[in-house]
Amino acid sequence: MNEQRIYDKMVAIDTRKVKSFYNQQAAKPQDKRSAVFLGSQSPDILEQKDSYWRDHILPLLGVVKDTRVLDLGCGNGRLAEFMLPSCGHYCGVDFSDEMIKGAEQTCNRQGGSFQLHCMSVVDAVAQEVAFYGGAFDLVIISGVLMYLNDPDVERIFQCLPGLLTEKCTLFVGDPVGLGRRMTLNDFPSETLHTDYSAIYRTPVEYSAFFAPLMDIGLNVIKSEFMPKFGEQYTDTARHYTILRR
């Protein structure tokens, strides 16, 4: 068996290496948007992805002038560009200090009310509501869970209910395995020019993680695959789920 590309089995990845990888990516002198998407992508493809978020995803999230947004794994603030200054308050969390530096620049440029925290998503959801100055109407977890092991993902969804307002929306988006779970464990990536680790769970696996949210009244209102935007992967595809109460 190829121990760097593993199917069906639950294999833990080294999250410390993931953090180091993201700090290295963010520190590179490159277009800030491409630091999020990773690898070499044309400006046209990046614009297509941004347009998809603006035109397709954002209208589904119900952002209005008093919406409090929690962006878990905010990277360099790409989604803050869509939220600020039209939302009531934006809070970005990322474990990479280099990414947070980029997010601060983005938020300052956009204007509006915001706060940023350099910490892991697991630590972020364990905070009391008072730490953030209030609960959140919208929580976004995008491109994050693939870099976390199963116990941490489970912990996130167990803790999230404590940070949600009575009427709330949750967006969860990650690349997923097509038909079966796949783990890349220190996999040599030609595109990224480094070893790369990630866990591509199936949509069914993610549905099981949502149980604590369903228990408090959230329901899935939309769950579908995203366009490929020129990506040629055969084992994985981008997928998102929106839950609402």
C-alpha positions as CSV (number, residue, x, y, z in Angstrom):
1,M,0.0,0.0,0.0
2,N,1.2,3.5,-0.7
3,E,1.6,5.0,2.8
4,Q,1.4,8.6,1.3
5,R,-1.9,8.1,-0.4
6,I,-4.3,6.1,1.8
7,Y,-7.8,5.1,1.0
8,D,-10.7,4.2,3.4
9,K,-8.5,4.0,6.6
10,M,-8.4,6.6,9.4
11,V,-4.9,7.8,9.5
12,A,-3.8,10.8,11.6
13,I,-1.8,13.6,9.9
14,D,0.8,15.8,11.6
15,T,-1.1,19.1,12.1
16,R,2.1,20.9,13.1
17,K,3.5,20.4,9.6
18,V,0.2,21.8,8.2
19,K,0.7,25.0,10.2
20,S,4.3,25.3,9.1
21,F,3.2,24.7,5.5
22,Y,0.6,27.5,5.7
23,N,3.1,30.0,7.2
24,Q,5.5,29.3,4.4
25,Q,2.8,29.7,1.8
26,A,1.5,33.0,3.3
27,A,5.1,34.4,3.5
28,K,5.8,33.9,-0.2
29,P,5.7,37.0,-2.4
30,Q,2.7,36.2,-4.4
31,D,-0.9,37.4,-5.2
32,K,-2.6,37.2,-1.8
33,R,-5.6,35.3,-3.1
34,S,-3.4,32.5,-4.6
35,A,-1.9,32.0,-1.1
36,V,-5.3,30.8,0.0
37,F,-6.0,28.5,-3.0
38,L,-2.5,27.2,-3.0
39,G,-0.4,26.3,-6.0
40,S,-0.2,28.0,-9.4
41,Q,-3.6,29.2,-10.6
42,S,-4.4,31.7,-13.3
43,P,-6.0,35.0,-12.4
44,D,-9.0,34.0,-14.5
45,I,-9.6,30.9,-12.4
46,L,-9.2,32.8,-9.1
47,E,-11.8,35.4,-10.4
48,Q,-14.2,32.6,-11.3
49,K,-13.9,31.2,-7.8
50,D,-14.5,34.7,-6.3
51,S,-17.5,35.2,-8.6
52,Y,-19.0,31.9,-7.6
53,W,-18.8,33.0,-3.9
54,R,-20.2,36.4,-4.6
55,D,-23.0,35.4,-6.9
56,H,-23.9,31.9,-5.7
57,I,-22.8,31.3,-2.1
58,L,-23.1,34.7,-0.4
59,P,-26.9,35.2,-1.3
60,L,-27.6,31.9,0.5
61,L,-26.0,33.1,3.8
62,G,-28.4,35.9,4.6
63,V,-25.8,38.5,5.5
64,V,-27.3,41.8,6.6
65,K,-26.1,45.0,8.3
66,D,-26.3,43.5,11.8
67,T,-25.0,39.9,11.1
68,R,-22.1,38.8,13.3
69,V,-19.8,36.5,11.3
70,L,-17.3,34.0,12.6
71,D,-14.9,32.8,9.9
72,L,-13.0,29.8,11.2
73,G,-9.8,29.3,9.2
74,C,-10.0,32.8,7.7
75,G,-6.6,32.6,6.0
76,N,-5.6,36.0,4.7
77,G,-9.1,37.4,4.8
78,R,-10.4,36.4,1.4
79,L,-14.0,36.0,2.7
80,A,-13.7,39.2,4.7
81,E,-13.7,41.0,1.3
82,F,-17.2,39.7,0.8
83,M,-18.5,40.3,4.3
84,L,-17.0,43.7,5.2
85,P,-18.2,46.4,5.6
86,S,-21.8,45.2,4.9
87,C,-22.1,42.8,7.9
88,G,-22.4,44.0,11.5
89,H,-19.2,42.4,12.7
90,Y,-16.6,40.1,11.3
91,C,-14.4,37.8,13.4
92,G,-11.6,35.9,11.7
93,V,-9.6,33.0,13.2
94,D,-6.6,31.2,11.8
95,F,-3.7,29.2,13.3
96,S,-1.1,30.8,11.0
97,D,0.3,34.1,12.2
98,E,1.4,34.9,8.7
99,M,-2.2,34.4,7.4
100,I,-3.5,36.7,10.2
101,K,-1.1,39.4,9.1
102,G,-2.6,39.3,5.7
103,A,-6.2,39.2,7.1
104,E,-5.5,42.3,9.1
105,Q,-4.4,44.2,5.9
106,T,-7.6,42.9,4.1
107,C,-9.9,44.0,6.9
108,N,-8.3,47.4,7.3
109,R,-8.7,47.9,3.6
110,Q,-12.4,46.9,3.6
111,G,-13.4,48.9,6.7
112,G,-16.1,48.0,9.2
113,S,-16.1,46.3,12.6
114,F,-13.8,43.3,12.9
115,Q,-11.5,41.3,15.2
116,L,-8.9,38.7,14.4
117,H,-7.4,35.9,16.5
118,C,-4.4,33.7,15.9
119,M,-5.3,30.4,17.3
120,S,-6.5,26.9,16.2
121,V,-10.1,26.4,15.2
122,V,-10.4,23.9,18.1
123,D,-9.3,26.5,20.6
124,A,-11.5,29.1,19.0
125,V,-14.7,27.1,19.4
126,A,-13.9,26.3,23.0
127,Q,-13.9,30.0,24.0
128,E,-16.8,31.6,25.9
129,V,-19.2,33.9,24.0
130,A,-17.9,36.8,26.1
131,F,-14.4,36.4,24.5
132,Y,-15.9,37.5,21.2
133,G,-18.3,40.1,22.6
134,G,-21.4,38.1,21.6
135,A,-22.7,35.0,19.8
136,F,-22.6,34.6,16.0
137,D,-25.4,34.6,13.4
138,L,-23.2,33.1,10.7
139,V,-20.3,30.7,11.1
140,I,-18.1,29.8,8.1
141,I,-15.7,26.8,8.1
142,S,-14.2,26.6,4.7
143,G,-11.1,24.7,3.6
144,V,-10.2,23.9,7.2
145,L,-11.5,20.5,8.3
146,M,-9.4,18.6,5.7
147,Y,-6.3,19.6,7.8
148,L,-7.7,18.3,11.1
149,N,-7.9,14.8,12.5
150,D,-11.2,13.3,13.3
151,P,-11.2,13.9,17.1
152,D,-10.6,17.6,16.5
153,V,-13.4,17.8,13.9
154,E,-15.8,16.1,16.3
155,R,-14.8,18.5,19.0
156,I,-15.5,21.5,16.8
157,F,-19.1,20.5,16.1
158,Q,-19.6,19.6,19.8
159,C,-18.5,23.1,20.9
160,L,-20.1,25.2,18.1
161,P,-23.6,25.3,19.6
162,G,-22.3,27.5,22.4
163,L,-21.3,30.2,20.0
164,L,-24.5,30.4,17.9
165,T,-27.4,32.8,18.1
166,E,-31.0,31.5,18.2
167,K,-31.4,32.2,14.5
168,C,-28.1,31.2,12.8
169,T,-26.5,29.8,9.7
170,L,-23.5,27.6,9.3
171,F,-21.5,27.1,6.1
172,V,-19.2,24.1,5.9
173,G,-17.1,23.7,2.7
174,D,-14.2,21.4,2.1
175,P,-12.8,19.2,-0.6
176,V,-14.2,15.7,-0.1
177,G,-13.3,12.2,-1.2
178,L,-15.4,10.9,-4.2
179,G,-16.9,7.7,-3.1
180,R,-14.4,6.9,-0.4
181,R,-12.1,8.6,2.1
182,M,-8.6,9.5,1.0
183,T,-5.7,10.7,3.1
184,L,-2.6,12.3,1.8
185,N,0.2,11.8,4.3
186,D,3.4,13.8,3.5
187,F,2.5,13.4,-0.1
188,P,5.0,14.9,-2.6
189,S,3.1,17.6,-4.5
190,E,4.5,18.7,-7.8
191,T,2.1,21.7,-7.8
192,L,3.1,23.0,-4.4
193,H,6.7,21.9,-4.5
194,T,6.6,20.4,-1.1
195,D,5.1,17.4,0.9
196,Y,1.4,17.9,1.6
197,S,-1.0,16.3,4.1
198,A,-4.8,16.4,4.1
199,I,-7.8,14.3,4.8
200,Y,-10.6,14.1,2.2
201,R,-13.6,12.7,4.0
202,T,-16.8,11.8,2.2
203,P,-20.0,14.0,2.5
204,V,-21.6,11.1,4.5
205,E,-18.8,11.3,7.0
206,Y,-19.3,15.0,7.5
207,S,-23.1,14.4,7.9
208,A,-22.3,12.3,11.0
209,F,-20.2,15.2,12.5
210,F,-23.2,17.5,12.2
211,A,-25.2,15.5,14.8
212,P,-24.7,18.0,17.7
213,L,-26.0,20.8,15.4
214,M,-29.1,18.8,14.4
215,D,-29.7,18.1,18.0
216,I,-30.2,21.8,18.7
217,G,-32.5,22.4,15.8
218,L,-30.3,23.2,12.8
219,N,-31.3,21.6,9.5
220,V,-29.5,21.1,6.2
221,I,-30.9,23.5,3.7
222,K,-28.5,22.9,0.9
223,S,-25.7,20.4,0.2
224,E,-24.0,20.2,-3.2
225,F,-20.7,20.0,-5.1
226,M,-19.0,23.1,-6.4
227,P,-17.8,23.6,-9.9
228,K,-14.3,22.3,-10.6
229,F,-13.0,25.6,-12.1
230,G,-10.4,23.8,-14.3
231,E,-9.3,21.3,-11.5
232,Q,-8.5,17.9,-12.9
233,Y,-8.6,15.8,-9.7
234,T,-10.4,12.5,-10.0
235,D,-10.4,11.4,-6.3
236,T,-11.7,14.6,-4.8
237,A,-14.1,17.5,-5.4
238,R,-15.2,20.6,-3.5
239,H,-18.4,20.3,-1.6
240,Y,-20.4,22.5,0.7
241,T,-23.3,22.2,3.2
242,I,-25.4,25.0,4.6
243,L,-27.3,24.4,7.9
244,R,-29.8,26.8,9.4
245,R,-31.9,27.3,12.5
